């Protein structure tokens, strides 16, 4: 495993937490359509920032030790950051919607397993 993945693993909990917190925030303010449109650039920019951390360490390692530059690992780290934040955001929206009670009633078409009113 490369240096990018080692650093990516250490900081991935931050991406997960930010995605979940953003999902909870969007669940509370679900009627604001501009907020949903601003969430997409936020996810992309935050993923880029979280990808810069391994990128900078790889550049420093390349300068010091003349190691091969793993461009594919950097691209994979960016897409993994986007996916982690987006999936945790969706999970946060679902959990937050159930907690505050803004779920859409299915009129008995699905089994009512959780008995929410």
Order of alpha helices (4+ residues) and beta strands (2+ residues): alpha-alpha-alpha
